[in-house]
């Protein structure tokens, strides 16, 4: 997946930063320069990709109903 940093500026001036294509702490580290420029961070929402190690693939588990 291509690595991206998406910056969304809301009408009230709130700025949201989203990273895509990063795993582990790399997402936080790569976006740090923007946070340093913009000021104090008010909230953080981490995705499952944050908890993965670099190079680790995410496994999707599904439970299928076997008996009806």
C-alpha positions in Angstrom: 0.0 0.0 0.0 1.2 3.5 -0.8 2.2 5.6 2.2 0.1 8.8 2.6 -0.4 11.5 5.2 -3.8 13.1 4.8 -4.5 16.5 6.4 -8.1 17.5 6.8 -9.0 21.1 7.9 -12.5 21.4 9.3 -14.6 24.6 8.9 -14.0 25.5 12.6 -10.2 25.3 12.2 -9.7 21.9 13.7 -7.0 19.9 11.8 -7.1 16.1 11.5 -4.1 14.1 10.4 -4.5 10.6 9.1 -1.8 8.3 8.0 -2.2 5.3 5.6 0.2 2.6 4.6 2.3 2.7 7.8 2.7 0.0 10.4 3.7 0.3 14.0 5.1 3.6 15.4 6.1 4.8 12.0 2.7 6.4 11.5 3.2 8.6 14.6 6.8 9.3 13.8 6.2 10.3 10.2 3.4 12.7 11.1 5.3 14.3 14.0 6.6 17.2 11.9 3.0 18.3 11.2 2.0 18.1 14.9 5.1 20.2 15.8 4.0 22.8 13.3 0.3 22.9 14.3 0.7 22.9 18.1 -0.9 20.9 20.9 -2.4 17.6 20.1 -5.9 17.4 21.6 -6.8 13.8 20.8 -5.3 10.6 19.2 -7.1 7.6 17.7 -4.8 4.7 16.8 -5.7 2.2 14.2 -4.9 -1.6 14.2 -2.0 -0.9 11.9 -0.3 1.0 14.8 -0.1 -2.3 16.8 1.5 -4.2 14.0 5.3 -4.7 13.7 6.9 -3.5 10.5 6.6 -6.3 7.9 3.9 -8.2 9.8 0.8 -9.0 7.8 -2.6 -8.5 9.4 -4.8 -11.6 9.6 -8.5 -11.2 9.3 -10.4 -13.8 11.3 -14.0 -14.6 10.6 -16.3 -17.0 12.4 -18.8 -18.7 10.1 -21.9 -20.3 11.4 -21.6 -24.0 10.7 -24.9 -25.1 12.1 -28.2 -23.5 11.2 
